[in-house]
């Protein structure tokens, strides 16, 4: 039972990681906020990514989202030890 709960939480964490990647991709697509589905994806991923946005900027590039994905991956790996 406990392993099943951990597996479900792990799958949810990985699905949220996909949402984060889609949020990053959609930030490069002009007009993506015109559609409700894309606004939902951006809102869901934005709550985590906004913590890192604008923190590490080199020239015109914001590396905060890359750091955010790396930190999220570390959190998942340490939390589930897989």
mmCIF file of the N, C-alpha and C atoms, coordinates in Angstrom:
data_MODEL
# 
_entry.id   MODEL 
# 
loop_
_atom_site.group_PDB 
_atom_site.id 
_atom_site.type_symbol 
_atom_site.label_atom_id 
_atom_site.label_alt_id 
_atom_site.label_comp_id 
_atom_site.label_asym_id 
_atom_site.label_entity_id 
_atom_site.label_seq_id 
_atom_site.pdbx_PDB_ins_code 
_atom_site.Cartn_x 
_atom_site.Cartn_y 
_atom_site.Cartn_z 
_atom_site.occupancy 
_atom_site.B_iso_or_equiv 
_atom_site.pdbx_formal_charge 
_atom_site.auth_seq_id 
_atom_site.auth_comp_id 
_atom_site.auth_asym_id 
_atom_site.auth_atom_id 
_atom_site.pdbx_PDB_model_num 
ATOM 1   N N  . UNK A 1 1  ? 0.822  -1.195 0.000   1.00 0.00 ? 1  UNK A N  1 
ATOM 2   C CA . UNK A 1 1  ? 0.000  0.000  0.000   1.00 0.00 ? 1  UNK A CA 1 
ATOM 3   C C  . UNK A 1 1  ? 0.868  1.262  0.000   1.00 0.00 ? 1  UNK A C  1 
ATOM 4   N N  . UNK A 1 2  ? 1.890  1.279  0.873   1.00 0.00 ? 2  UNK A N  1 
ATOM 5   C CA . UNK A 1 2  ? 2.767  2.439  0.960   1.00 0.00 ? 2  UNK A CA 1 
ATOM 6   C C  . UNK A 1 2  ? 3.542  2.643  -0.338  1.00 0.00 ? 2  UNK A C  1 
ATOM 7   N N  . UNK A 1 3  ? 4.000  1.548  -0.937  1.00 0.00 ? 3  UNK A N  1 
ATOM 8   C CA . UNK A 1 3  ? 4.725  1.650  -2.208  1.00 0.00 ? 3  UNK A CA 1 
ATOM 9   C C  . UNK A 1 3  ? 3.830  2.186  -3.313  1.00 0.00 ? 3  UNK A C  1 
ATOM 10  N N  . UNK A 1 4  ? 2.563  1.813  -3.280  1.00 0.00 ? 4  UNK A N  1 
ATOM 11  C CA . UNK A 1 4  ? 1.617  2.301  -4.282  1.00 0.00 ? 4  UNK A CA 1 
ATOM 12  C C  . UNK A 1 4  ? 1.421  3.806  -4.142  1.00 0.00 ? 4  UNK A C  1 
ATOM 13  N N  . UNK A 1 5  ? 1.297  4.279  -2.923  1.00 0.00 ? 5  UNK A N  1 
ATOM 14  C CA . UNK A 1 5  ? 1.138  5.713  -2.686  1.00 0.00 ? 5  UNK A CA 1 
ATOM 15  C C  . UNK A 1 5  ? 2.377  6.465  -3.153  1.00 0.00 ? 5  UNK A C  1 
ATOM 16  N N  . UNK A 1 6  ? 3.558  5.936  -2.843  1.00 0.00 ? 6  UNK A N  1 
ATOM 17  C CA . UNK A 1 6  ? 4.796  6.567  -3.302  1.00 0.00 ? 6  UNK A CA 1 
ATOM 18  C C  . UNK A 1 6  ? 4.893  6.588  -4.822  1.00 0.00 ? 6  UNK A C  1 
ATOM 19  N N  . UNK A 1 7  ? 4.472  5.504  -5.455  1.00 0.00 ? 7  UNK A N  1 
ATOM 20  C CA . UNK A 1 7  ? 4.505  5.451  -6.913  1.00 0.00 ? 7  UNK A CA 1 
ATOM 21  C C  . UNK A 1 7  ? 3.564  6.488  -7.514  1.00 0.00 ? 7  UNK A C  1 
ATOM 22  N N  . UNK A 1 8  ? 2.389  6.637  -6.960  1.00 0.00 ? 8  UNK A N  1 
ATOM 23  C CA . UNK A 1 8  ? 1.434  7.635  -7.454  1.00 0.00 ? 8  UNK A CA 1 
ATOM 24  C C  . UNK A 1 8  ? 1.994  9.042  -7.266  1.00 0.00 ? 8  UNK A C  1 
ATOM 25  N N  . UNK A 1 9  ? 2.597  9.321  -6.115  1.00 0.00 ? 9  UNK A N  1 
ATOM 26  C CA . UNK A 1 9  ? 3.205  10.629 -5.881  1.00 0.00 ? 9  UNK A CA 1 
ATOM 27  C C  . UNK A 1 9  ? 4.365  10.887 -6.836  1.00 0.00 ? 9  UNK A C  1 
ATOM 28  N N  . UNK A 1 10 ? 5.132  9.854  -7.119  1.00 0.00 ? 10 UNK A N  1 
ATOM 29  C CA . UNK A 1 10 ? 6.245  9.979  -8.062  1.00 0.00 ? 10 UNK A CA 1 
ATOM 30  C C  . UNK A 1 10 ? 5.732  10.305 -9.464  1.00 0.00 ? 10 UNK A C  1 
ATOM 31  N N  . UNK A 1 11 ? 4.673  9.639  -9.878  1.00 0.00 ? 11 UNK A N  1 
ATOM 32  C CA . UNK A 1 11 ? 4.094  9.893  -11.201 1.00 0.00 ? 11 UNK A CA 1 
ATOM 33  C C  . UNK A 1 11 ? 3.546  11.313 -11.275 1.00 0.00 ? 11 UNK A C  1 
ATOM 34  N N  . UNK A 1 12 ? 2.892  11.763 -10.214 1.00 0.00 ? 12 UNK A N  1 
ATOM 35  C CA . UNK A 1 12 ? 2.370  13.133 -10.187 1.00 0.00 ? 12 UNK A CA 1 
ATOM 36  C C  . UNK A 1 12 ? 3.515  14.142 -10.265 1.00 0.00 ? 12 UNK A C  1 
ATOM 37  N N  . UNK A 1 13 ? 4.603  13.877 -9.561  1.00 0.00 ? 13 UNK A N  1 
ATOM 38  C CA . UNK A 1 13 ? 5.760  14.771 -9.599  1.00 0.00 ? 13 UNK A CA 1 
ATOM 39  C C  . UNK A 1 13 ? 6.359  14.825 -10.995 1.00 0.00 ? 13 UNK A C  1 
ATOM 40  N N  . UNK A 1 14 ? 6.443  13.690 -11.664 1.00 0.00 ? 14 UNK A N  1 
ATOM 41  C CA . UNK A 1 14 ? 6.981  13.675 -13.035 1.00 0.00 ? 14 UNK A CA 1 
ATOM 42  C C  . UNK A 1 14 ? 6.037  14.367 -14.018 1.00 0.00 ? 14 UNK A C  1 
ATOM 43  N N  . UNK A 1 15 ? 4.740  14.213 -13.829 1.00 0.00 ? 15 UNK A N  1 
ATOM 44  C CA . UNK A 1 15 ? 3.779  14.908 -14.691 1.00 0.00 ? 15 UNK A CA 1 
ATOM 45  C C  . UNK A 1 15 ? 3.885  16.417 -14.500 1.00 0.00 ? 15 UNK A C  1 
ATOM 46  N N  . UNK A 1 16 ? 4.098  16.849 -13.273 1.00 0.00 ? 16 UNK A N  1 
ATOM 47  C CA . UNK A 1 16 ? 4.285  18.279 -13.031 1.00 0.00 ? 16 UNK A CA 1 
ATOM 48  C C  . UNK A 1 16 ? 5.573  18.771 -13.683 1.00 0.00 ? 16 UNK A C  1 
ATOM 49  N N  . UNK A 1 17 ? 6.569  17.928 -13.763 1.00 0.00 ? 17 UNK A N  1 
ATOM 50  C CA . UNK A 1 17 ? 7.799  18.302 -14.451 1.00 0.00 ? 17 UNK A CA 1 
ATOM 51  C C  . UNK A 1 17 ? 7.525  18.531 -15.939 1.00 0.00 ? 17 UNK A C  1 
ATOM 52  N N  . UNK A 1 18 ? 6.662  17.724 -16.518 1.00 0.00 ? 18 UNK A N  1 
ATOM 53  C CA . UNK A 1 18 ? 6.260  17.924 -17.916 1.00 0.00 ? 18 UNK A CA 1 
ATOM 54  C C  . UNK A 1 18 ? 5.526  19.254 -18.053 1.00 0.00 ? 18 UNK A C  1 
ATOM 55  N N  . UNK A 1 19 ? 4.677  19.579 -17.088 1.00 0.00 ? 19 UNK A N  1 
ATOM 56  C CA . UNK A 1 19 ? 3.975  20.867 -17.101 1.00 0.00 ? 19 UNK A CA 1 
ATOM 57  C C  . UNK A 1 19 ? 4.980  22.013 -17.042 1.00 0.00 ? 19 UNK A C  1 
ATOM 58  N N  . UNK A 1 20 ? 6.022  21.869 -16.253 1.00 0.00 ? 20 UNK A N  1 
ATOM 59  C CA . UNK A 1 20 ? 7.058  22.900 -16.176 1.00 0.00 ? 20 UNK A CA 1 
ATOM 60  C C  . UNK A 1 20 ? 7.745  23.095 -17.523 1.00 0.00 ? 20 UNK A C  1 
ATOM 61  N N  . UNK A 1 21 ? 8.060  22.005 -18.194 1.00 0.00 ? 21 UNK A N  1 
ATOM 62  C CA . UNK A 1 21 ? 8.713  22.102 -19.507 1.00 0.00 ? 21 UNK A CA 1 
ATOM 63  C C  . UNK A 1 21 ? 7.774  22.756 -20.517 1.00 0.00 ? 21 UNK A C  1 
ATOM 64  N N  . UNK A 1 22 ? 6.498  22.371 -20.508 1.00 0.00 ? 22 UNK A N  1 
ATOM 65  C CA . UNK A 1 22 ? 5.525  23.004 -21.408 1.00 0.00 ? 22 UNK A CA 1 
ATOM 66  C C  . UNK A 1 22 ? 5.398  24.494 -21.107 1.00 0.00 ? 22 UNK A C  1 
ATOM 67  N N  . UNK A 1 23 ? 5.446  24.860 -19.840 1.00 0.00 ? 23 UNK A N  1 
ATOM 68  C CA . UNK A 1 23 ? 5.365  26.272 -19.468 1.00 0.00 ? 23 UNK A CA 1 
ATOM 69  C C  . UNK A 1 23 ? 6.545  27.044 -20.040 1.00 0.00 ? 23 UNK A C  1 
ATOM 70  N N  . UNK A 1 24 ? 7.723  26.457 -19.972 1.00 0.00 ? 24 UNK A N  1 
ATOM 71  C CA . UNK A 1 24 ? 8.912  27.114 -20.519 1.00 0.00 ? 24 UNK A CA 1 
ATOM 72  C C  . UNK A 1 24 ? 8.798  27.246 -22.032 1.00 0.00 ? 24 UNK A C  1 
ATOM 73  N N  . UNK A 1 25 ? 8.353  26.197 -22.695 1.00 0.00 ? 25 UNK A N  1 
ATOM 74  C CA . UNK A 1 25 ? 8.195  26.248 -24.152 1.00 0.00 ? 25 UNK A CA 1 
ATOM 75  C C  . UNK A 1 25 ? 7.143  27.275 -24.544 1.00 0.00 ? 25 UNK A C  1 
ATOM 76  N N  . UNK A 1 26 ? 6.024  27.295 -23.821 1.00 0.00 ? 26 UNK A N  1 
ATOM 77  C CA . UNK A 1 26 ? 4.952  28.236 -24.147 1.00 0.00 ? 26 UNK A CA 1 
ATOM 78  C C  . UNK A 1 26 ? 5.366  29.684 -23.919 1.00 0.00 ? 26 UNK A C  1 
ATOM 79  N N  . UNK A 1 27 ? 6.332  29.916 -23.058 1.00 0.00 ? 27 UNK A N  1 
ATOM 80  C CA . UNK A 1 27 ? 6.780  31.288 -22.838 1.00 0.00 ? 27 UNK A CA 1 
ATOM 81  C C  . UNK A 1 27 ? 7.482  31.851 -24.072 1.00 0.00 ? 27 UNK A C  1 
ATOM 82  N N  . UNK A 1 28 ? 7.907  30.993 -24.971 1.00 0.00 ? 28 UNK A N  1 
ATOM 83  C CA . UNK A 1 28 ? 8.554  31.422 -26.206 1.00 0.00 ? 28 UNK A CA 1 
ATOM 84  C C  . UNK A 1 28 ? 7.575  31.552 -27.366 1.00 0.00 ? 28 UNK A C  1 
ATOM 85  N N  . UNK A 1 29 ? 6.352  31.080 -27.195 1.00 0.00 ? 29 UNK A N  1 
ATOM 86  C CA . UNK A 1 29 ? 5.365  31.101 -28.276 1.00 0.00 ? 29 UNK A CA 1 
ATOM 87  C C  . UNK A 1 29 ? 4.492  32.339 -28.121 1.00 0.00 ? 29 UNK A C  1 
ATOM 88  N N  . UNK A 1 30 ? 4.544  33.255 -29.102 1.00 0.00 ? 30 UNK A N  1 
ATOM 89  C CA . UNK A 1 30 ? 3.701  34.444 -28.994 1.00 0.00 ? 30 UNK A CA 1 
ATOM 90  C C  . UNK A 1 30 ? 2.218  34.086 -29.141 1.00 0.00 ? 30 UNK A C  1 
ATOM 91  N N  . UNK A 1 31 ? 1.396  34.721 -28.347 1.00 0.00 ? 31 UNK A N  1 
ATOM 92  C CA . UNK A 1 31 ? -0.043 34.505 -28.425 1.00 0.00 ? 31 UNK A CA 1 
ATOM 93  C C  . UNK A 1 31 ? -0.533 33.250 -27.741 1.00 0.00 ? 31 UNK A C  1 
ATOM 94  N N  . UNK A 1 32 ? 0.343  32.563 -27.021 1.00 0.00 ? 32 UNK A N  1 
ATOM 95  C CA . UNK A 1 32 ? -0.090 31.320 -26.376 1.00 0.00 ? 32 UNK A CA 1 
ATOM 96  C C  . UNK A 1 32 ? -1.050 31.586 -25.221 1.00 0.00 ? 32 UNK A C  1 
ATOM 97  N N  . UNK A 1 33 ? -1.020 32.788 -24.680 1.00 0.00 ? 33 UNK A N  1 
ATOM 98  C CA . UNK A 1 33 ? -1.920 33.098 -23.563 1.00 0.00 ? 33 UNK A CA 1 
ATOM 99  C C  . UNK A 1 33 ? -3.332 33.420 -24.032 1.00 0.00 ? 33 UNK A C  1 
ATOM 100 N N  . UNK A 1 34 ? -3.581 33.324 -25.331 1.00 0.00 ? 34 UNK A N  1 
ATOM 101 C CA . UNK A 1 34 ? -4.926 33.561 -25.858 1.00 0.00 ? 34 UNK A CA 1 
ATOM 102 C C  . UNK A 1 34 ? -5.848 32.380 -25.620 1.00 0.00 ? 34 UNK A C  1 
ATOM 103 N N  . UNK A 1 35 ? -5.312 31.231 -25.316 1.00 0.00 ? 35 UNK A N  1 
ATOM 104 C CA . UNK A 1 35 ? -6.111 30.015 -25.155 1.00 0.00 ? 35 UNK A CA 1 
ATOM 105 C C  . UNK A 1 35 ? -6.155 29.608 -23.684 1.00 0.00 ? 35 UNK A C  1 
ATOM 106 N N  . UNK A 1 36 ? -7.344 29.198 -23.243 1.00 0.00 ? 36 UNK A N  1 
ATOM 107 C CA . UNK A 1 36 ? -7.553 28.880 -21.827 1.00 0.00 ? 36 UNK A CA 1 
ATOM 108 C C  . UNK A 1 36 ? -6.674 27.721 -21.362 1.00 0.00 ? 36 UNK A C  1 
ATOM 109 N N  . UNK A 1 37 ? -6.500 26.722 -22.216 1.00 0.00 ? 37 UNK A N  1 
ATOM 110 C CA . UNK A 1 37 ? -5.681 25.561 -21.837 1.00 0.00 ? 37 UNK A CA 1 
ATOM 111 C C  . UNK A 1 37 ? -4.237 25.992 -21.590 1.00 0.00 ? 37 UNK A C  1 
ATOM 112 N N  . UNK A 1 38 ? -3.721 26.826 -22.470 1.00 0.00 ? 38 UNK A N  1 
ATOM 113 C CA . UNK A 1 38 ? -2.344 27.278 -22.312 1.00 0.00 ? 38 UNK A CA 1 
ATOM 114 C C  . UNK A 1 38 ? -2.200 28.199 -21.102 1.00 0.00 ? 38 UNK A C  1 
ATOM 115 N N  . UNK A 1 39 ? -3.214 29.030 -20.835 1.00 0.00 ? 39 UNK A N  1 
ATOM 116 C CA . UNK A 1 39 ? -3.178 29.876 -19.635 1.00 0.00 ? 39 UNK A CA 1 
ATOM 117 C C  . UNK A 1 39 ? -3.148 29.025 -18.372 1.00 0.00 ? 39 UNK A C  1 
ATOM 118 N N  . UNK A 1 40 ? -3.913 27.920 -18.376 1.00 0.00 ? 40 UNK A N  1 
ATOM 119 C CA . UNK A 1 40 ? -3.911 27.021 -17.222 1.00 0.00 ? 40 UNK A CA 1 
ATOM 120 C C  . UNK A 1 40 ? -2.531 26.393 -17.025 1.00 0.00 ? 40 UNK A C  1 
ATOM 121 N N  . UNK A 1 41 ? -1.915 25.943 -18.120 1.00 0.00 ? 41 UNK A N  1 
ATOM 122 C CA . UNK A 1 41 ? -0.577 25.335 -18.033 1.00 0.00 ? 41 UNK A CA 1 
ATOM 123 C C  . UNK A 1 41 ? 0.428  26.364 -17.519 1.00 0.00 ? 41 UNK A C  1 
ATOM 124 N N  . UNK A 1 42 ? 0.337  27.592 -18.035 1.00 0.00 ? 42 UNK A N  1 
ATOM 125 C CA . UNK A 1 42 ? 1.264  28.628 -17.591 1.00 0.00 ? 42 UNK A CA 1 
ATOM 126 C C  . UNK A 1 42 ? 1.042  29.000 -16.129 1.00 0.00 ? 42 UNK A C  1 
ATOM 127 N N  . UNK A 1 43 ? -0.206 28.988 -15.683 1.00 0.00 ? 43 UNK A N  1 
ATOM 128 C CA . UNK A 1 43 ? -0.490 29.289 -14.275 1.00 0.00 ? 43 UNK A CA 1 
ATOM 129 C C  . UNK A 1 43 ? -0.002 28.165 -13.367 1.00 0.00 ? 43 UNK A C  1 
ATOM 130 N N  . UNK A 1 44 ? -0.185 26.922 -13.802 1.00 0.00 ? 44 UNK A N  1 
ATOM 131 C CA . UNK A 1 44 ? 0.227  25.774 -12.986 1.00 0.00 ? 44 UNK A CA 1 
ATOM 132 C C  . UNK A 1 44 ? 1.748  25.707 -12.863 1.00 0.00 ? 44 UNK A C  1 
ATOM 133 N N  . UNK A 1 45 ? 2.445  25.935 -13.943 1.00 0.00 ? 45 UNK A N  1 
ATOM 134 C CA . UNK A 1 45 ? 3.903  25.877 -13.901 1.00 0.00 ? 45 UNK A CA 1 
ATOM 135 C C  . UNK A 1 45 ? 4.536  27.149 -13.379 1.00 0.00 ? 45 UNK A C  1 
ATOM 136 N N  . UNK A 1 46 ? 3.833  28.254 -13.560 1.00 0.00 ? 46 UNK A N  1 
ATOM 137 C CA . UNK A 1 46 ? 4.379  29.540 -13.160 1.00 0.00 ? 46 UNK A CA 1 
ATOM 138 C C  . UNK A 1 46 ? 4.571  29.702 -11.669 1.00 0.00 ? 46 UNK A C  1 
ATOM 139 N N  . UNK A 1 47 ? 3.727  29.038 -10.875 1.00 0.00 ? 47 UNK A N  1 
ATOM 140 C CA . UNK A 1 47 ? 3.862  29.203 -9.417  1.00 0.00 ? 47 UNK A CA 1 
ATOM 141 C C  . UNK A 1 47 ? 5.217  28.701 -8.928  1.00 0.00 ? 47 UNK A C  1 
ATOM 142 N N  . UNK A 1 48 ? 5.770  27.696 -9.552  1.00 0.00 ? 48 UNK A N  1 
ATOM 143 C CA . UNK A 1 48 ? 7.101  27.216 -9.155  1.00 0.00 ? 48 UNK A CA 1 
ATOM 144 C C  . UNK A 1 48 ? 8.194  27.997 -9.887  1.00 0.00 ? 48 UNK A C  1 
ATOM 145 N N  . UNK A 1 49 ? 8.010  28.221 -11.173 1.00 0.00 ? 49 UNK A N  1 
ATOM 146 C CA . UNK A 1 49 ? 9.059  28.860 -11.967 1.00 0.00 ? 49 UNK A CA 1 
ATOM 147 C C  . UNK A 1 49 ? 9.265  30.326 -11.600 1.00 0.00 ? 49 UNK A C  1 
ATOM 148 N N  . UNK A 1 50 ? 8.217  31.005 -11.131 1.00 0.00 ? 50 UNK A N  1 
ATOM 149 C CA . UNK A 1 50 ? 8.345  32.419 -10.784 1.00 0.00 ? 50 UNK A CA 1 
ATOM 150 C C  . UNK A 1 50 ? 9.323  32.654 -9.636  1.00 0.00 ? 50 UNK A C  1 
ATOM 151 N N  . UNK A 1 51 ? 9.546  31.640 -8.824  1.00 0.00 ? 51 UNK A N  1 
ATOM 152 C CA . UNK A 1 51 ? 10.512 31.766 -7.727  1.00 0.00 ? 51 UNK A CA 1 
ATOM 153 C C  . UNK A 1 51 ? 11.918 31.966 -8.288  1.00 0.00 ? 51 UNK A C  1 
ATOM 154 N N  . UNK A 1 52 ? 12.209 31.386 -9.442  1.00 0.00 ? 52 UNK A N  1 
ATOM 155 C CA . UNK A 1 52 ? 13.554 31.407 -10.014 1.00 0.00 ? 52 UNK A CA 1 
ATOM 156 C C  . UNK A 1 52 ? 13.717 32.435 -11.136 1.00 0.00 ? 52 UNK A C  1 
ATOM 157 N N  . UNK A 1 53 ? 12.626 32.912 -11.703 1.00 0.00 ? 53 UNK A N  1 
ATOM 158 C CA . UNK A 1 53 ? 12.719 33.829 -12.846 1.00 0.00 ? 53 UNK A CA 1 
ATOM 159 C C  . UNK A 1 53 ? 13.354 35.151 -12.440 1.00 0.00 ? 53 UNK A C  1 
ATOM 160 N N  . UNK A 1 54 ? 14.270 35.605 -13.292 1.00 0.00 ? 54 UNK A N  1 
ATOM 161 C CA . UNK A 1 54 ? 14.922 36.885 -13.078 1.00 0.00 ? 54 UNK A CA 1 
ATOM 162 C C  . UNK A 1 54 ? 16.048 36.868 -12.060 1.00 0.00 ? 54 UNK A C  1 
ATOM 163 N N  . UNK A 1 55 ? 16.361 35.740 -11.507 1.00 0.00 ? 55 UNK A N  1 
ATOM 164 C CA . UNK A 1 55 ? 17.416 35.656 -10.492 1.00 0.00 ? 55 UNK A CA 1 
ATOM 165 C C  . UNK A 1 55 ? 18.805 35.521 -11.113 1.00 0.00 ? 55 UNK A C  1 
ATOM 166 N N  . UNK A 1 56 ? 18.906 34.770 -12.206 1.00 0.00 ? 56 UNK A N  1 
ATOM 167 C CA . UNK A 1 56 ? 20.194 34.549 -12.857 1.00 0.00 ? 56 UNK A CA 1 
ATOM 168 C C  . UNK A 1 56 ? 20.046 34.960 -14.323 1.00 0.00 ? 56 UNK A C  1 
ATOM 169 N N  . UNK A 1 57 ? 20.371 36.215 -14.603 1.00 0.00 ? 57 UNK A N  1 
ATOM 170 C CA . UNK A 1 57 ? 20.228 36.757 -15.953 1.00 0.00 ? 57 UNK A CA 1 
ATOM 171 C C  . UNK A 1 57 ? 21.615 37.106 -16.463 1.00 0.00 ? 57 UNK A C  1 
ATOM 172 N N  . UNK A 1 58 ? 21.939 36.579 -17.633 1.00 0.00 ? 58 UNK A N  1 
ATOM 173 C CA . UNK A 1 58 ? 23.210 36.874 -18.277 1.00 0.00 ? 58 UNK A CA 1 
ATOM 174 C C  . UNK A 1 58 ? 22.896 37.412 -19.659 1.00 0.00 ? 58 UNK A C  1 
ATOM 175 N N  . UNK A 1 59 ? 23.233 38.668 -19.875 1.00 0.00 ? 59 UNK A N  1 
ATOM 176 C CA . UNK A 1 59 ? 22.867 39.400 -21.083 1.00 0.00 ? 59 UNK A CA 1 
ATOM 177 C C  . UNK A 1 59 ? 21.346 39.389 -21.199 1.00 0.00 ? 59 UNK A C  1 
ATOM 178 N N  . UNK A 1 60 ? 20.779 38.832 -22.247 1.00 0.00 ? 60 UNK A N  1 
ATOM 179 C CA . UNK A 1 60 ? 19.318 38.822 -22.405 1.00 0.00 ? 60 UNK A CA 1 
ATOM 180 C C  . UNK A 1 60 ? 18.712 37.475 -22.047 1.00 0.00 ? 60 UNK A C  1 
ATOM 181 N N  . UNK A 1 61 ? 19.499 36.582 -21.502 1.00 0.00 ? 61 UNK A N  1 
ATOM 182 C CA . UNK A 1 61 ? 19.017 35.228 -21.218 1.00 0.00 ? 61 UNK A CA 1 
ATOM 183 C C  . UNK A 1 61 ? 18.803 35.035 -19.717 1.00 0.00 ? 61 UNK A C  1 
ATOM 184 N N  . UNK A 1 62 ? 17.648 34.476 -19.397 1.00 0.00 ? 62 UNK A N  1 
ATOM 185 C CA . UNK A 1 62 ? 17.306 34.181 -18.006 1.00 0.00 ? 62 UNK A CA 1 
ATOM 186 C C  . UNK A 1 62 ? 17.536 32.692 -17.773 1.00 0.00 ? 62 UNK A C  1 
ATOM 187 N N  . UNK A 1 63 ? 18.541 32.382 -16.985 1.00 0.00 ? 63 UNK A N  1 
ATOM 188 C CA . UNK A 1 63 ? 18.881 30.990 -16.704 1.00 0.00 ? 63 UNK A CA 1 
ATOM 189 C C  . UNK A 1 63 ? 18.150 30.450 -15.478 1.00 0.00 ? 63 UNK A C  1 
ATOM 190 N N  . UNK A 1 64 ? 17.269 31.239 -14.912 1.00 0.00 ? 64 UNK A N  1 
ATOM 191 C CA . UNK A 1 64 ? 16.528 30.818 -13.735 1.00 0.00 ? 64 UNK A CA 1 
ATOM 192 C C  . UNK A 1 64 ? 15.656 29.604 -13.979 1.00 0.00 ? 64 UNK A C  1 
ATOM 193 N N  . UNK A 1 65 ? 15.067 29.507 -15.173 1.00 0.00 ? 65 UNK A N  1 
ATOM 194 C CA . UNK A 1 65 ? 14.202 28.362 -15.460 1.00 0.00 ? 65 UNK A CA 1 
ATOM 195 C C  . UNK A 1 65 ? 15.004 27.067 -15.578 1.00 0.00 ? 65 UNK A C  1 
ATOM 196 N N  . UNK A 1 66 ? 16.218 27.168 -16.104 1.00 0.00 ? 66 UNK A N  1 
ATOM 197 C CA . UNK A 1 66 ? 17.071 25.981 -16.190 1.00 0.00 ? 66 UNK A CA 1 
ATOM 198 C C  . UNK A 1 66 ? 17.465 25.531 -14.782 1.00 0.00 ? 66 UNK A C  1 
ATOM 199 N N  . UNK A 1 67 ? 17.796 26.492 -13.941 1.00 0.00 ? 67 UNK A N  1 
ATOM 200 C CA . UNK A 1 67 ? 18.119 26.180 -12.549 1.00 0.00 ? 67 UNK A CA 1 
ATOM 201 C C  . UNK A 1 67 ? 16.900 25.580 -11.855 1.00 0.00 ? 67 UNK A C  1 
ATOM 202 N N  . UNK A 1 68 ? 15.719 26.117 -12.144 1.00 0.00 ? 68 UNK A N  1 
ATOM 203 C CA . UNK A 1 68 ? 14.482 25.607 -11.535 1.00 0.00 ? 68 UNK A CA 1 
ATOM 204 C C  . UNK A 1 68 ? 14.250 24.144 -11.898 1.00 0.00 ? 68 UNK A C  1 
ATOM 205 N N  . UNK A 1 69 ? 14.470 23.793 -13.162 1.00 0.00 ? 69 UNK A N  1 
ATOM 206 C CA . UNK A 1 69 ? 14.306 22.395 -13.568 1.00 0.00 ? 69 UNK A CA 1 
ATOM 207 C C  . UNK A 1 69 ? 15.335 21.496 -12.880 1.00 0.00 ? 69 UNK A C  1 
ATOM 208 N N  . UNK A 1 70 ? 16.555 21.970 -12.771 1.00 0.00 ? 70 UNK A N  1 
ATOM 209 C CA . UNK A 1 70 ? 17.583 21.186 -12.086 1.00 0.00 ? 70 UNK A CA 1 
ATOM 210 C C  . UNK A 1 70 ? 17.274 20.978 -10.615 1.00 0.00 ? 70 UNK A C  1 
ATOM 211 N N  . UNK A 1 71 ? 16.814 22.027 -9.955  1.00 0.00 ? 71 UNK A N  1 
ATOM 212 C CA . UNK A 1 71 ? 16.452 21.916 -8.537  1.00 0.00 ? 71 UNK A CA 1 
ATOM 213 C C  . UNK A 1 71 ? 15.270 20.973 -8.372  1.00 0.00 ? 71 UNK A C  1 
ATOM 214 N N  . UNK A 1 72 ? 14.291 21.077 -9.268  1.00 0.00 ? 72 UNK A N  1 
ATOM 215 C CA . UNK A 1 72 ? 13.122 20.192 -9.182  1.00 0.00 ? 72 UNK A CA 1 
ATOM 216 C C  . UNK A 1 72 ? 13.535 18.729 -9.362  1.00 0.00 ? 72 UNK A C  1 
ATOM 217 N N  . UNK A 1 73 ? 14.439 18.488 -10.291 1.00 0.00 ? 73 UNK A N  1 
ATOM 218 C CA . UNK A 1 73 ? 14.937 17.124 -10.509 1.00 0.00 ? 73 UNK A CA 1 
ATOM 219 C C  . UNK A 1 73 ? 15.649 16.601 -9.258  1.00 0.00 ? 73 UNK A C  1 
ATOM 220 N N  . UNK A 1 74 ? 16.462 17.445 -8.640  1.00 0.00 ? 74 UNK A N  1 
ATOM 221 C CA . UNK A 1 74 ? 17.139 17.038 -7.401  1.00 0.00 ? 74 UNK A CA 1 
ATOM 222 C C  . UNK A 1 74 ? 16.141 16.740 -6.286  1.00 0.00 ? 74 UNK A C  1 
ATOM 223 N N  . UNK A 1 75 ? 15.115 17.565 -6.180  1.00 0.00 ? 75 UNK A N  1 
ATOM 224 C CA . UNK A 1 75 ? 14.093 17.343 -5.152  1.00 0.00 ? 75 UNK A CA 1 
ATOM 225 C C  . UNK A 1 75 ? 13.406 15.999 -5.366  1.00 0.00 ? 75 UNK A C  1 
ATOM 226 N N  . UNK A 1 76 ? 13.041 15.716 -6.614  1.00 0.00 ? 76 UNK A N  1 
ATOM 227 C CA . UNK A 1 76 ? 12.376 14.439 -6.909  1.00 0.00 ? 76 UNK A CA 1 
ATOM 228 C C  . UNK A 1 76 ? 13.308 13.272 -6.593  1.00 0.00 ? 76 UNK A C  1 
ATOM 229 N N  . UNK A 1 77 ? 14.561 13.374 -7.017  1.00 0.00 ? 77 UNK A N  1 
ATOM 230 C CA . UNK A 1 77 ? 15.502 12.272 -6.783  1.00 0.00 ? 77 UNK A CA 1 
ATOM 231 C C  . UNK A 1 77 ? 15.753 12.031 -5.299  1.00 0.00 ? 77 UNK A C  1 
ATOM 232 N N  . UNK A 1 78 ? 15.894 13.093 -4.529  1.00 0.00 ? 78 UNK A N  1 
ATOM 233 C CA . UNK A 1 78 ? 16.127 12.917 -3.095  1.00 0.00 ? 78 UNK A CA 1 
ATOM 234 C C  . UNK A 1 78 ? 14.868 12.477 -2.366  1.00 0.00 ? 78 UNK A C  1 
ATOM 235 N N  . UNK A 1 79 ? 13.718 12.962 -2.812  1.00 0.00 ? 79 UNK A N  1 
ATOM 236 C CA . UNK A 1 79 ? 12.472 12.623 -2.122  1.00 0.00 ? 79 UNK A CA 1 
ATOM 237 C C  . UNK A 1 79 ? 12.101 11.159 -2.312  1.00 0.00 ? 79 UNK A C  1 
ATOM 238 N N  . UNK A 1 80 ? 12.352 10.636 -3.504  1.00 0.00 ? 80 UNK A N  1 
ATOM 239 C CA . UNK A 1 80 ? 11.923 9.272  -3.795  1.00 0.00 ? 80 UNK A CA 1 
ATOM 240 C C  . UNK A 1 80 ? 13.082 8.280  -3.858  1.00 0.00 ? 80 UNK A C  1 
ATOM 241 N N  . UNK A 1 81 ? 14.323 8.788  -3.866  1.00 0.00 ? 81 UNK A N  1 
ATOM 242 C CA . UNK A 1 81 ? 15.515 7.931  -3.902  1.00 0.00 ? 81 UNK A CA 1 
ATOM 243 C C  . UNK A 1 81 ? 15.414 6.836  -4.954  1.00 0.00 ? 81 UNK A C  1 
ATOM 244 N N  . UNK A 1 82 ? 15.091 7.285  -6.173  1.00 0.00 ? 82 UNK A N  1 
ATOM 245 C CA . UNK A 1 82 ? 14.967 6.314  -7.272  1.00 0.00 ? 82 UNK A CA 1 
ATOM 246 C C  . UNK A 1 82 ? 16.112 6.475  -8.233  1.00 0.00 ? 82 UNK A C  1 
# 
